[in-house]
Amino acid sequence: MRKALEILGMAWQSITGHILRSLLMMLGVTIGVAAVVALVAAGNGASAQVTARIESLGANLLFVTPGPGTQLTLADAALLTRVTPLVRAAMPVISSGGPLVYAGQDQSVPISGVSQLWTRLRDAPVARGRFISATDVQADAFVMDIGSNVAAAVFGSLDPVGQPVRLDGDTFTVIGVMAPKGAAYGTDQDDVVFIPVTTAEHLLQTTQISAIDAEARSSASAPFAAEELQRYYTYLYQGNPQAVQVSSEDALLGTVQGNRKTFTYLLGGTAAISLLVGGIGIMNIMLVSVSERTREIGLRKAIGARFRDILLQFLAEAVGLSGLGGLAGVVLGVAGAGAVARLAGWQDLIVPASVAVAFAFSLVVGVLFGAYPAAAAAGLDPIEALRRD
């Protein structure tokens, strides 16, 4: 025990006796560990945000989207509830964009032609006014609901409900403002203008719809409903499963989780390269240190230090440097992950396992890249070492 404390004390004296050199040796490891911790946390935070937004769409939601060359119509949406009893309701969606003009100022906005089912299927409440009704859809009414961002950008502090606006050249009446929802399924819902789907057909002069949102009877039956619909469309389009694609929220979440793992491994692997580079830096400077301390090593051997004593001393220095660099990297990585999360507006998800693995890897780097310089120091012949200048 006393011998071990003596070796550790000598290693510590060597580290603190050359502060600048020690800091430079630690730098690569510090950057590597910080990168692993921060990037993995950032990746998990971004993935968690996407997952939460998908879950906010509704647990029973199904997405029916046409493939290249396939056209779906309002009739296809109306037929969907008769294809399988597992589907409770279906809503056609027409997506486009156009200029929204109010008080002489225009702003380009995404347009979604939907039905009265939107608020239920997408769990999207109205903050002010009302949403599009079944009567509005049947009458091809020129009414609209606007996202909260559109309301703020176009109307400012003015209440938009009841205001006339022009959309793509036609006059509409704003009947409601949506509650803030955020991005979901690729589009920020707060930036969207919602109009009756039948009105969208006439406005855009098309009978083709962009997608069908369907509601399964329960979250448990949603995957089975998606499978039945996919089989139906594959048969309808002569065995082509790509003609129309059907997915459930579970499928989207599975894709996100798979991408999350791949993304995390990619970020972690990329950052681990910095640790290896830091290890190489430790080995190079340790070799320089051995050559500078040749006479010290020879003197220690001459007064009785064994091969193992010299080996452990230099190995303790390397592991101490990499360990200190790892600790500094953990602190820097946690702080960096928090800063990135605040700037990006997502949750800060520090993964304890990634912190532990990064720190443990920094110690392993110290052992691996410190072993050769330590062995080189321990293997010096004491007589030859004492002869050197």
C-alpha positions in Angstrom: 0.0 0.0 0.0 2.8 2.4 0.9 4.6 1.6 -2.4 1.4 2.3 -4.3 1.0 5.7 -2.6 4.6 6.5 -3.3 4.2 5.7 -7.0 1.0 7.8 -7.2 2.7 10.7 -5.3 5.6 10.7 -7.8 3.2 10.6 -10.7 1.3 13.5 -9.3 4.4 15.5 -8.8 5.4 14.9 -12.4 2.0 16.1 -13.6 1.9 19.2 -11.5 5.5 20.0 -12.1 4.8 20.6 -15.8 1.4 22.2 -15.8 1.4 23.5 -19.4 2.6 20.2 -20.8 0.1 18.3 -18.8 -2.8 20.5 -19.9 -1.8 20.0 -23.5 -1.6 16.3 -23.0 -5.1 16.3 -21.5 -6.6 18.6 -24.2 -7.3 15.9 -26.7 -9.0 13.6 -24.2 -11.0 16.5 -22.8 -12.3 17.4 -26.2 -13.1 13.8 -27.0 -15.0 13.1 -23.8 -16.9 16.4 -24.1 -17.9 15.6 -27.7 -19.2 12.2 -26.8 -21.3 13.5 -23.8 -22.6 16.6 -25.6 -23.3 15.0 -29.0 -25.1 11.9 -27.6 -27.2 14.2 -25.3 -28.0 16.5 -28.2 -29.0 13.5 -30.4 -31.2 12.1 -27.7 -32.8 15.4 -27.0 -33.7 16.0 -30.6 -35.0 12.5 -31.0 -37.1 12.9 -27.8 -38.6 16.1 -29.2 -39.5 14.4 -32.5 -41.0 11.4 -30.6 -43.2 13.8 -28.5 -44.4 15.6 -31.5 -45.4 12.3 -33.3 -47.1 11.1 -30.1 -49.0 14.4 -30.0 -50.7 13.5 -33.3 -52.8 10.9 -31.6 -52.3 7.3 -30.7 -54.9 6.0 -33.2 -53.8 7.9 -36.2 -53.0 6.3 -39.5 -51.4 8.0 -42.5 -52.3 7.0 -46.1 -50.1 8.7 -48.7 -50.0 8.1 -52.4 -46.8 7.0 -54.1 -45.3 8.3 -57.3 -47.9 8.3 -60.1 -50.8 7.5 -57.8 -53.7 9.8 -57.3 -56.1 9.7 -54.4 -59.5 11.6 -54.4 -62.2 12.5 -51.9 -64.0 9.3 -52.9 -61.0 7.2 -51.8 -61.2 8.9 -48.3 -65.0 8.3 -48.1 -64.5 4.6 -49.0 -61.8 4.0 -46.4 -64.2 3.2 -43.5 -65.8 0.5 -45.6 -62.5 -1.2 -46.4 -62.0 -2.4 -42.8 -64.1 -2.1 -39.7 -60.9 -1.2 -37.7 -61.1 2.3 -39.2 -63.6 4.6 -37.4 -63.1 7.8 -39.5 -61.1 9.1 -42.4 -60.3 12.7 -43.5 -58.8 13.8 -46.8 -56.0 16.3 -46.8 -55.0 18.7 -49.6 -51.6 20.4 -48.9 -50.4 23.4 -50.9 -49.2 26.9 -50.3 -50.1 30.4 -51.4 -50.0 34.1 -50.5 -52.1 35.4 -47.6 -53.0 39.1 -48.0 -54.3 41.4 -45.3 -54.2 45.2 -45.1 -52.0 45.3 -48.2 -49.3 43.0 -46.9 -48.9 39.4 -48.0 -47.2 36.4 -46.5 -46.6 33.0 -48.1 -48.3 30.3 -46.0 -48.8 26.6 -46.1 -52.4 25.7 -46.9 -54.1 22.5 -45.6 -57.5 21.6 -46.9 -59.1 19.5 -44.2 -62.5 18.6 -42.7 -64.1 19.1 -39.4 -62.3 15.9 -38.2 -59.0 17.6 -38.0 -59.2 18.9 -34.4 -60.1 15.4 -33.2 -57.7 13.3 -35.3 -54.7 15.6 -34.8 -55.6 16.6 -31.2 -55.5 20.3 -32.3 -57.7 22.5 -30.2 -58.9 26.0 -31.3 -57.7 28.9 -29.0 -60.2 31.5 -30.3 -63.3 31.2 -32.5 -64.3 27.9 -34.0 -63.0 25.3 -36.4 -64.3 24.4 -39.8 -67.6 22.5 -39.6 -69.3 19.8 -41.6 -71.6 22.5 -43.0 -68.5 24.5 -44.2 -67.2 21.5 -46.0 -70.5 20.7 -47.7 -71.0 24.3 -48.7 -67.4 24.9 -50.0 -67.3 27.8 -47.6 -64.6 30.4 -47.9 -63.6 30.3 -44.3 -60.3 29.6 -42.6 -58.6 28.8 -39.3 -55.1 30.1 -38.9 -52.1 28.9 -36.9 -50.9 30.9 -33.9 -47.7 32.0 -35.8 -49.8 33.2 -38.7 -52.1 35.2 -36.4 -49.1 36.9 -34.7 -47.3 37.6 -37.9 -50.2 38.9 -40.0 -52.6 40.5 -37.4 -50.2 41.3 -34.5 -52.3 42.3 -31.4 -55.5 42.5 -33.4 -58.1 39.7 -33.0 -58.1 37.9 -36.3 -61.6 36.2 -35.8 -64.1 37.8 -38.3 -61.4 39.5 -40.3 -61.5 39.2 -44.2 -58.3 38.1 -45.9 -57.4 37.2 -49.4 -55.8 33.8 -50.0 -54.5 33.0 -53.5 -56.7 35.7 -54.9 -60.0 34.8 -53.1 -61.6 36.4 -50.1 -61.9 34.3 -46.9 -63.2 35.0 -43.4 -61.0 34.0 -40.5 -63.3 32.0 -38.1 -60.7 30.7 -35.6 -57.1 30.7 -34.4 -55.5 27.4 -33.5 -53.8 26.8 -30.2 -50.0 26.5 -30.5 -49.1 23.0 -31.6 -45.5 23.0 -32.9 -44.0 20.9 -35.7 -45.6 17.5 -36.4 -45.2 15.2 -39.3 -42.8 17.5 -41.1 -44.7 20.8 -40.9 -45.0 23.4 -38.1 -48.8 23.4 -37.5 -48.6 27.0 -36.1 -47.6 28.3 -39.6 -50.5 26.6 -41.4 -53.8 28.0 -42.8 -56.7 25.6 -42.7 -59.6 25.7 -45.1 -62.4 23.3 -46.0 -61.1 20.5 -48.2 -63.8 21.0 -50.8 -62.9 24.7 -51.0 -59.2 23.7 -51.4 -60.2 21.6 -54.4 -61.8 24.6 -56.1 -59.1 27.0 -55.0 -56.3 24.8 -56.3 -58.3 23.4 -59.2 -57.5 19.8 -58.4 -59.3 16.6 -57.5 -56.2 15.0 -56.2 -55.7 14.9 -52.4 -52.3 14.8 -50.7 -53.1 12.2 -48.1 -55.7 10.6 -46.0 -55.6 10.8 -42.2 -57.6 7.9 -40.7 -58.6 7.1 -37.1 -58.3 3.5 -35.9 -60.9 2.3 -33.3 -58.2 1.9 -30.7 -54.4 2.3 -30.3 -54.1 -1.4 -30.1 -55.9 -2.0 -33.4 -54.0 0.8 -35.3 -51.1 -1.5 -36.5 -53.6 -4.1 -37.7 -55.7 -1.5 -39.4 -52.6 -0.2 -41.2 -51.8 -3.8 -42.4 -55.3 -4.3 -43.7 -55.3 -1.0 -45.6 -51.8 -1.7 -47.0 -53.0 -5.1 -48.3 -56.1 -3.5 -49.8 -54.1 -0.9 -51.7 -51.5 -3.4 -52.8 -54.2 -5.6 -54.3 -56.0 -2.6 -55.8 -52.9 -1.4 -57.6 -52.0 -4.9 -59.0 -49.5 -6.0 -56.3 -47.6 -2.7 -56.1 -47.0 -2.0 -52.4 -45.4 1.4 -53.2 -48.5 2.7 -55.0 -50.1 3.8 -51.7 -48.3 3.5 -48.4 -50.1 3.2 -45.1 -48.3 3.8 -41.7 -49.4 4.1 -38.1 -48.0 6.2 -35.3 -46.2 3.1 -34.0 -44.4 2.7 -37.3 -43.3 6.3 -37.3 -42.1 6.0 -33.7 -40.2 2.8 -34.6 -38.5 4.6 -37.5 -37.6 7.4 -35.2 -36.2 5.1 -32.6 -34.2 3.2 -35.2 -32.8 6.4 -36.6 -32.1 7.6 -33.0 -29.9 4.6 -32.3 -28.0 4.9 -35.6 -27.6 8.7 -35.1 -26.3 8.1 -31.5 -23.8 5.5 -32.6 -22.6 7.7 -35.4 -22.1 10.7 -33.2 -20.5 8.6 -30.4 -18.2 6.9 -32.9 -17.2 10.2 -34.5 -16.4 11.8 -31.1 -14.5 8.7 -30.0 -12.0 9.4 -32.7 -11.0 12.6 -30.8 -10.3 10.4 -27.8 -7.9 8.2 -29.8 -6.2 11.3 -31.2 -5.9 12.5 -27.6 -4.3 9.2 -26.6 -1.8 9.5 -29.4 -0.9 12.9 -28.1 -0.4 11.5 -24.6 1.9 8.8 -26.0 4.0 11.2 -28.0 4.6 13.6 -25.1 5.2 10.7 -22.7 7.9 9.4 -25.0 9.5 12.9 -25.0 9.2 12.9 -21.2 11.0 9.6 -20.9 13.9 10.9 -23.0 14.1 14.0 -20.9 14.1 12.0 -17.6 16.6 9.3 -18.6 19.0 10.2 -15.9 16.3 10.3 -13.3 15.2 6.8 -14.4 18.8 5.5 -14.3 19.3 7.0 -10.8 16.1 5.4 -9.5 17.1 2.0 -10.9 20.6 2.4 -9.5 19.2 2.8 -5.9 16.9 -0.2 -6.2 13.8 0.7 -8.3 12.6 -2.4 -10.2 11.2 -2.7 -13.7 7.6 -2.8 -12.3 8.1 0.3 -10.2 9.2 2.4 -13.2 6.5 0.9 -15.3 3.8 1.7 -12.8 5.0 5.2 -12.2 4.8 6.3 -15.9 1.6 4.3 -16.4 0.1 6.1 -13.4 1.1 9.5 -15.0 -0.6 8.6 -18.3 -3.8 7.3 -16.6 -3.8 10.3 -14.3 -3.6 12.7 -17.2 -6.3 10.9 -19.2 -8.5 10.6 -16.2 -8.2 14.3 -15.3 -8.9 15.1 -19.0 -11.9 12.8 -18.9 -13.3 14.6 -15.8 -12.8 18.0 -17.4 -14.5 16.6 -20.6 -17.5 15.4 -18.6 -18.0 18.8 -17.1 -17.5 20.6 -20.4 -19.8 18.1 -22.2 -22.6 18.5 -19.7 -22.4 22.2 -19.9 -22.2 22.1 -23.7 -25.2 19.8 -24.0 -27.2 22.2 -21.8 -26.3 25.1 -23.9 -27.2 23.3 -27.2 -30.5 22.2 -25.7 -31.4 25.8 -24.6 -30.5 27.2 -28.0 -32.4 24.6 -29.9 -35.4 24.6 -27.6 -35.4 20.9 -26.8 -35.0 18.9 -23.6 -31.5 18.4 -22.3 -31.1 14.6 -22.1 -27.8 13.7 -20.5 -27.4 9.9 -20.8 -25.5 8.6 -17.7 -24.4 5.5 -19.6 -22.7 7.7 -22.2 -21.0 9.8 -19.5 -19.7 6.6 -17.8 -18.6 5.0 -21.0 -16.8 8.1 -22.2 -14.9 8.5 -18.9 -14.1 4.8 -18.7 -12.8 5.0 -22.3 -10.6 8.0 -21.4 -9.0 5.8 -18.7 -8.5 2.9 -21.2 -6.9 5.4 -23.6 -4.5 6.3 -20.8 -3.6 2.7 -20.2 -3.2 1.8 -23.9 -1.2 4.8 -25.0 0.7 5.1 -21.8 1.8 1.4 -21.8 4.5 1.8 -24.5 6.2 4.9 -23.0 6.1 3.3 -19.6 7.6 0.1 -20.9 10.3 2.1 -22.7 11.1 3.9 -19.5 11.2 0.7 -17.4 13.3 -1.1 -19.9 16.2 1.4 -19.9 19.6 0.1 -18.8 20.6 2.0 -15.6 24.2 2.3 -16.6 23.4 3.6 -20.1 20.8 5.9 -18.6 23.3 7.5 -16.2 25.8 8.1 -19.0 23.4 10.2 -21.0 23.4 14.0 -20.7 
